Amino acid sequence: RRLSKDFPDIRIEGCSGGGGRFDLGMLYFIPQIWCSDNTDAMARLRIQHGTSLLYPAQCVGSHYSVVPNHVTQLWTRSRTRAFVAMCGTFGYELDPTLVSEKESSQIMQHIQVFKSIRNIIHKGNLYRLWSPFNTGFCSWLYVRDHSSSNSMHSTGQEAVVFIFNNTDNFWSSLVPRLRLRGLKPDAKYKILEPIPNTLNRIPANLQVVRTIKPMFLMGEKVVFMHGSTLMNAGIPVHFLTRDDCFMLHLVEVPEQEIDLN
């Protein structure tokens, strides 16, 4: 109490550690708590999904860390580590002097994108679409209605959906369509993918390769769909690797701005 009162401009993070100090009592004094020392993105899917049942994303300490992970010794793609961390406070746990030029560029992109969507994640409603405890997939949807807030942003809804794979079964099993929730059925949404995939599959031999051309989940850089379609027909998801993932940004579009017909 004394520290938070005497130093109100310093952000203090609590630590759950082994003492289980991730509780509402601590959040009365500090804005966020370190969720787990296990920063492996694949392990964090379950950790953060469970934590989200009680605590909002803005208080869940979640970092992008180096690979191989210091706890699991597993390698996970940069984009996947970033997306998982974005579903919490989002930070970096690494030595910047050891980061390659390529990864540094990726990190700059991650930060820029996160700044554009963090208010949706931290102030929106969370919908747990796929549970990592029930399936090998995980998906979290954050929806914010600007018309009911004091935001200076244009009125209407904005949403961000994260989609993760964490199983080898995607190779032989059909991934179900992802049906969104919390949208307006009659509204039209502009769907963007700020950080598209850099992987593609060669049809001839099914080999997964890196590509310079951005690969969009929806097939195009910008797609327009009705809320009813997104919630009933859903989004087709095609994973290419065990640690594959996607992030889509949805913006409600005024009726007069676009004609889907």
Salt bridges, closest charged atoms under 4 A:
ASP6 OD2 - ARG2 NH1 3.96
GLU93 OE1 - HIS63 ND1 3.09
GLU103 OE2 - ARG81 NH1 3.80
GLU158 OE1 - HIS146 NE2 2.75
GLU158 OE1 - HIS153 NE2 3.37
GLU158 OE2 - HIS249 NE2 2.64
ASP168 OD2 - ARG242 NH1 3.10
ASP244 OD1 - ARG77 NH1 2.98
GLU252 OE1 - LYS184 NZ 3.11
GLU255 OE2 - LYS188 NZ 3.06
